[in-house]
Amino acid sequence: MPEIFRIFGMRFFFYSREHEPMHVHVKNADGRAKFDITQEKIVLVKNEGLKIKDIKAAEMVLEENRELAIEKWNEYFGKSLNDEDL
């Protein structure tokens, strides 16, 4: 599982056999969530147990590090199918 970073007790990562659209998984002791990432926005797709404050913190971290997440995805998987939109 390629890890992007860890911050505020949360792990931001993707699985080695991922699929489009570009997204990031977030996990902490309470649960996990999945966020789709585009150049325009971060969208919560699924939440399994993360508290609202952790969801908001994860969104904030992803907003501030969107380009890093996109870069890491593209480094690992190669050119994204959605690159023309990014």
C-alpha angles and dihedrals in degrees: 000000000000109000121212096190147308122240137155090009091302128117117215113200149130131224121255092242100048131156138212137306097066109251145159130221119219123198135180136158092283100050146290142279139190126221127190113221128211131159089257104043153358113235126195106228102172138006123192107179106326113137119243091250090054092048090052091047091049091049090050092049091048092047090053093044101035094122092050091051091049091047093050092047092050093045091054102037101026124231111000121235086234097050092113087061095048 
